[in-house]
Amino acid sequence: MNKIKIIYFTPVVIVLIFLIFLFQLLNKDVKKLSSALIEKPVPEFEMQTLYSDITLLNSNDINSSNVALVNVWASWCIPCRAEHEILMLLSKIEGLDLYGINYKDKKINALNFIDNLGNPFKKIGVDKNGRSSMVWGVYGIPETFIIHKGTVIYKHIGPIHLNELENVILPILAKLL
């Protein structure tokens, strides 16, 4: 009789353990994931720019800025489109240089995206195969990095919304600028 009870309750116990595990996974906030780059130098990279096959965007460009913001985006990314207006606002801040990394995108689509919505970036690098973004630790777009004197200060995962701009991004920039 005890064996029958154990066999009867085993699937129930397994399902309960699975549900607890699933709940723990879903309960985590992915925006709080840390980056290995925080408080480290900007990673070494070099890529062609969107508007010229000769001009390059590289780590020296970003390191030469006192305060820089690097945004990884694509024209096919719906959250990137939603975030673009915030980037346009940030581009108006004196002393802040915005750089874009266009991720796995078609050049014509990226150009149309920028032409239609405006260009907030000082330079836009093209990461056709995603290798440069991997150096940055990017695993989903959009992602945004705040750089101060060549050191990564902050990483924002996902689109920047107005409340995150006011409560997180602008206070960090105010301290740095």
N, C-alpha and C positions, 0 to 999 in steps of 0.2 A: 504493500500500500504506500510506503514512503517513496519508493521509486516512481510510482505513478504521479504523486504530487510534485516531485522534483522535475520530471519530464513535462508535466503540465505547466509549471511556473517558469521554466527556463526561457521559453520564447518571450514571455512577458518581461522578465528581468532584462533580457538582451535589448528589447525595444525600449525600455525605460533608460538604460544606459546610453543607447544611441540618441534618444531624445535629449537627455541632459547634455551630452557632448555637442549636439547640434545647437541647442540653446546657447551654450557658451560661445560657440563660434559666431553666431548671429548677434550676440550681445556686444561684440567688440567693435569699437569705432575705428575704422580704417584710417581716418584722418589723423589719428594719434600715433600712427606707426612712425618710428623714428627713422632717420636717415643716417647712414654711415658717414655721410659727408659733413654733417653738422660740426662746426668748429674745425673744419679741415680746409686746406686750400682747394680752389677751383680745380677740378680734374683737367688733365691735359687732353685737349681735343683740337681738331681742325676740320672744317668743312666748307664747301663752297657756299656762297650766299645765293639767295633766291633771285636777286636781280642781276647777278653777274656770275659767269662761270670762272672768271679770273680772280675776283675778290674773294677773300676768305674771312670766315668768322672763326676765331680760335680763342684759346684761354687767355692769350695776351690782351685781346680786346677787353675782355671782362675784368681782368686784373688791373687794367689801366684806369678803370672807373673807380671813384671813391665809393659810391654806392650804386649797385646794379641789381636789376631784377631780370632773371632768365625765365622765360615762359616756354614750355614745350607744348605745341599745339598742332592741329591738323584741320584742314578744311572739312573733312568728313566727320569730324568730332562735334556732335551737337552741343555738349557742355562747353566746348571751346567757343562756339558762336555766342552762347549765353554770357560767357565771361568777357568777351571782347570789349564791351562798353566800359567795363571796369578798367581794363588795360589802357583804353583811350584816356580815361581820367588820370590814371597813374602817370601816363606819359607827359602830362602837363606839370608835374612836380619838378621844380627846379633842383638840379643837383642829382637827379635820379636818371640813370640810363637803363632803358629797357632793351633787352636782346631776346630774339625769338629763335627757337629751334623748331623748324617745320618737320614733323615726324611722319615718315612713311607715307608721303603724299605725292600726288601728281603735281608737277610744277604749274601747269595751267590752272588747276583747281585752287592751288595756294595763291597764285597771283590774283585770280578772280575774287577770292575771299578777302584779301587785303585791299584790292581796288574798290570793292563794294562797301566794306565796313570801316576802312581807314587803316593807316599804318601807324601803330604806336611805337614801333621798334626802331632803334638806331641801326641795327643790322639784323638780318634774318638768315640763319644758317639752315642748310637743307640736309637732313639726316634721312637719306633714301632708304637705307637698310636697317636703321634703328641701332646701329652699333655705338654711335656717339651718345645717344640717350641712355644706353646701358651703362656707359661710363659714369653718367650722372646718377645712376640708380633708379631710373624711371621705369615704372612697370605699368603705368596707365596714364592717359592724358585727359585733361590738362594737368600739368604739374608746374609749380612755380617755385623758384629759389630766390632768396634775398642774399646778396653778396655784399660784404663790406671789406674794402681793401684786400680783395683776393681771397677772402675766407667766407665759406658758406655759413650763414647765420641762421637761416630758417628755410624749411621746405613745406610748401602747402600742396596737399594732394587734392585733386578735384578742382572744379571751377571756384573762383573767388566770388562770393556773393557779397552784396552790399554790407550786410551785418558783419561778415568776416573782414571786409575792408576796414570798416570803422573800428572794430574791436580787437583785431589782431595785426593786420598789415600796417595800417597807418601809425599805430603806436610804436611798432618796431622801427619804421622809417623815421619817425620823429626823433627817436633816440640817436639814430645814425646820422641824420642830416643836421 
